[in-house]
Amino acid sequence: MISEAQFQHEIDLIIANAIREDVGDGDHSSLACIPSSAEGKAKLLVKDEGIIAGIDFAKQVFAYVDKTMKMEVLIEDGKTVKYGDIAFYVEGASQSILKAERLVLN
């Protein structure tokens, strides 16, 4: 059995590798078009009914990308969702939100 610290280290490696694969040396569109000082807010809008999963992982991805991002969870993992529900809001640097977006959505 691995320790909590080792488990978290493994999760961080998965996130780092996934982000490196997705954005490489940077999201050039965001870097070119969005000022580094820009702040934003995003929401996860549910598009179908089902059981939500991945909220805890999304928290870890956002924290890995930018520790200053704030996430407000409205629906926890394992809960039933329907079209139109909002699972969470995330607020912070727009470039950071966009950097984490695809990994969180997948």
Phi and psi restraints in degrees (value plus and minus 20) as a CYANA .aco file:
   2 ILE   PHI    -112.8   -72.8
   2 ILE   PSI     136.6   176.6
   3 SER   PHI     -95.8   -55.8
   3 SER   PSI     143.8   183.8
   4 GLU   PHI     -79.3   -39.3
   4 GLU   PSI     -61.0   -21.0
   5 ALA   PHI     -83.4   -43.4
   5 ALA   PSI     -63.1   -23.1
   6 GLN   PHI     -86.2   -46.2
   6 GLN   PSI     -60.4   -20.4
   7 PHE   PHI     -80.2   -40.2
   7 PHE   PSI     -66.5   -26.5
   8 GLN   PHI     -83.0   -43.0
   8 GLN   PSI     -58.6   -18.6
   9 HIS   PHI     -80.7   -40.7
   9 HIS   PSI     -62.8   -22.8
  10 GLU   PHI     -84.5   -44.5
  10 GLU   PSI     -61.1   -21.1
  11 ILE   PHI     -82.1   -42.1
  11 ILE   PSI     -64.6   -24.6
  12 ASP   PHI     -79.5   -39.5
  12 ASP   PSI     -59.0   -19.0
  13 LEU   PHI     -84.6   -44.6
  13 LEU   PSI     -61.5   -21.5
  14 ILE   PHI     -81.5   -41.5
  14 ILE   PSI     -66.0   -26.0
  15 ILE   PHI     -83.3   -43.3
  15 ILE   PSI     -66.9   -26.9
  16 ALA   PHI     -79.0   -39.0
  16 ALA   PSI     -65.6   -25.6
  17 ASN   PHI     -85.3   -45.3
  17 ASN   PSI     -60.5   -20.5
  18 ALA   PHI     -86.4   -46.4
  18 ALA   PSI     -61.3   -21.3
  19 ILE   PHI     -87.9   -47.9
  19 ILE   PSI     -61.9   -21.9
  20 ARG   PHI     -80.1   -40.1
  20 ARG   PSI     -61.8   -21.8
  21 GLU   PHI     -86.0   -46.0
  21 GLU   PSI     -58.8   -18.8
  22 ASP   PHI     -97.1   -57.1
  22 ASP   PSI     -69.2   -29.2
  23 VAL   PHI    -134.0   -94.0
  23 VAL   PSI     -25.9    14.1
  24 GLY   PHI      34.3    74.3
  24 GLY   PSI    -140.9  -100.9
  25 ASP   PHI    -109.1   -69.1
  25 ASP   PSI     -10.5    29.5
  26 GLY   PHI     124.3   164.3
  26 GLY   PSI     133.0   173.0
  27 ASP   PHI    -102.6   -62.6
  27 ASP   PSI      74.6   114.6
  28 HIS   PHI     -82.2   -42.2
  28 HIS   PSI     -53.4   -13.4
  29 SER   PHI     -83.6   -43.6
  29 SER   PSI     -67.9   -27.9
  30 SER   PHI     -85.1   -45.1
  30 SER   PSI     -63.5   -23.5
  31 LEU   PHI     -83.7   -43.7
  31 LEU   PSI     -54.8   -14.8
  32 ALA   PHI    -100.6   -60.6
  32 ALA   PSI     -51.1   -11.1
  33 CYS   PHI    -126.3   -86.3
  33 CYS   PSI     -40.1    -0.1
  34 ILE   PHI    -137.2   -97.2
  34 ILE   PSI     101.3   141.3
  35 PRO   PHI     -79.9   -39.9
  35 PRO   PSI     124.9   164.9
  36 SER   PHI     -82.2   -42.2
  36 SER   PSI     -41.1    -1.1
  37 SER   PHI    -105.8   -65.8
  37 SER   PSI     -27.6    12.4
  38 ALA   PHI     -87.8   -47.8
  38 ALA   PSI     114.4   154.4
  39 GLU   PHI    -130.7   -90.7
  39 GLU   PSI     130.9   170.9
  40 GLY   PHI    -171.0  -131.0
  40 GLY   PSI     154.8   194.8
  41 LYS   PHI    -158.8  -118.8
  41 LYS   PSI     117.7   157.7
  42 ALA   PHI    -151.9  -111.9
  42 ALA   PSI     141.3   181.3
  43 LYS   PHI    -154.1  -114.1
  43 LYS   PSI     133.4   173.4
  44 LEU   PHI    -118.6   -78.6
  44 LEU   PSI      88.2   128.2
  45 LEU   PHI    -116.6   -76.6
  45 LEU   PSI     102.7   142.7
  46 VAL   PHI     -93.8   -53.8
  46 VAL   PSI     112.6   152.6
  47 LYS   PHI    -126.3   -86.3
  47 LYS   PSI     -23.6    16.4
  48 ASP   PHI    -178.3  -138.3
  48 ASP   PSI     144.1   184.1
  49 GLU   PHI    -101.3   -61.3
  49 GLU   PSI     133.8   173.8
  50 GLY   PHI     142.0   182.0
  50 GLY   PSI    -177.9  -137.9
  51 ILE   PHI    -133.3   -93.3
  51 ILE   PSI     106.4   146.4
  52 ILE   PHI     -98.1   -58.1
  52 ILE   PSI     121.3   161.3
  53 ALA   PHI    -166.5  -126.5
  53 ALA   PSI     131.0   171.0
  54 GLY   PHI      80.3   120.3
  54 GLY   PSI     -18.0    22.0
  55 ILE   PHI     -83.7   -43.7
  55 ILE   PSI     -65.6   -25.6
  56 ASP   PHI     -82.1   -42.1
  56 ASP   PSI     -59.0   -19.0
  57 PHE   PHI     -85.8   -45.8
  57 PHE   PSI     -60.4   -20.4
  58 ALA   PHI     -78.6   -38.6
  58 ALA   PSI     -62.0   -22.0
  59 LYS   PHI     -76.7   -36.7
  59 LYS   PSI     -64.2   -24.2
  60 GLN   PHI     -88.0   -48.0
  60 GLN   PSI     -57.6   -17.6
  61 VAL   PHI     -84.9   -44.9
  61 VAL   PSI     -69.4   -29.4
  62 PHE   PHI     -80.0   -40.0
  62 PHE   PSI     -62.8   -22.8
  63 ALA   PHI     -85.4   -45.4
  63 ALA   PSI     -57.2   -17.2
  64 TYR   PHI     -85.2   -45.2
  64 TYR   PSI     -63.5   -23.5
  65 VAL   PHI     -89.5   -49.5
  65 VAL   PSI     -61.9   -21.9
  66 ASP   PHI    -179.7  -139.7
  66 ASP   PSI      87.7   127.7
  67 LYS   PHI     -81.5   -41.5
  67 LYS   PSI     -38.3     1.7
  68 THR   PHI    -105.5   -65.5
  68 THR   PSI     -28.2    11.8
  69 MET   PHI     -87.0   -47.0
  69 MET   PSI     124.3   164.3
  70 LYS   PHI    -133.4   -93.4
  70 LYS   PSI     112.1   152.1
  71 MET   PHI    -140.8  -100.8
  71 MET   PSI     108.3   148.3
  72 GLU   PHI    -130.1   -90.1
  72 GLU   PSI      88.7   128.7
  73 VAL   PHI    -107.8   -67.8
  73 VAL   PSI     106.5   146.5
  74 LEU   PHI    -122.6   -82.6
  74 LEU   PSI     -48.1    -8.1
  75 ILE   PHI    -153.3  -113.3
  75 ILE   PSI     102.7   142.7
  76 GLU   PHI    -103.8   -63.8
  76 GLU   PSI     139.4   179.4
  77 ASP   PHI     -70.7   -30.7
  77 ASP   PSI     120.6   160.6
  78 GLY   PHI      69.6   109.6
  78 GLY   PSI     -25.0    15.0
  79 LYS   PHI    -109.3   -69.3
  79 LYS   PSI     131.7   171.7
  80 THR   PHI     -93.4   -53.4
  80 THR   PSI     118.2   158.2
  81 VAL   PHI    -149.8  -109.8
  81 VAL   PSI     140.4   180.4
  82 LYS   PHI    -156.4  -116.4
  82 LYS   PSI     145.4   185.4
  83 TYR   PHI     -71.2   -31.2
  83 TYR   PSI     112.0   152.0
  84 GLY   PHI      74.9   114.9
  84 GLY   PSI     -34.6     5.4
  85 ASP   PHI     -84.3   -44.3
  85 ASP   PSI     130.2   170.2
  86 ILE   PHI    -128.9   -88.9
  86 ILE   PSI      98.6   138.6
  87 ALA   PHI     -99.6   -59.6
  87 ALA   PSI     -59.3   -19.3
  88 PHE   PHI    -183.1  -143.1
  88 PHE   PSI     143.5   183.5
  89 TYR   PHI    -136.2   -96.2
  89 TYR   PSI     127.6   167.6
  90 VAL   PHI    -152.7  -112.7
  90 VAL   PSI     120.3   160.3
  91 GLU   PHI    -154.4  -114.4
  91 GLU   PSI     118.9   158.9
  92 GLY   PHI     142.2   182.2
  92 GLY   PSI    -177.6  -137.6
  93 ALA   PHI     -82.0   -42.0
  93 ALA   PSI     108.4   148.4
  94 SER   PHI     -77.9   -37.9
  94 SER   PSI     -61.5   -21.5
  95 GLN   PHI     -81.5   -41.5
  95 GLN   PSI     -57.6   -17.6
  96 SER   PHI     -89.0   -49.0
  96 SER   PSI     -61.5   -21.5
  97 ILE   PHI     -80.4   -40.4
  97 ILE   PSI     -66.1   -26.1
  98 LEU   PHI     -87.6   -47.6
  98 LEU   PSI     -54.0   -14.0
  99 LYS   PHI     -83.7   -43.7
  99 LYS   PSI     -57.5   -17.5
 100 ALA   PHI    -107.2   -67.2
 100 ALA   PSI     -37.0     3.0
 101 GLU   PHI     -73.3   -33.3
 101 GLU   PSI     -75.3   -35.3
 102 ARG   PHI     -84.3   -44.3
 102 ARG   PSI     -60.5   -20.5
 103 LEU   PHI     -84.0   -44.0
 103 LEU   PSI     -61.4   -21.4
 104 VAL   PHI     -84.3   -44.3
 104 VAL   PSI     -62.5   -22.5
 105 LEU   PHI     -91.0   -51.0
 105 LEU   PSI     -48.7    -8.7
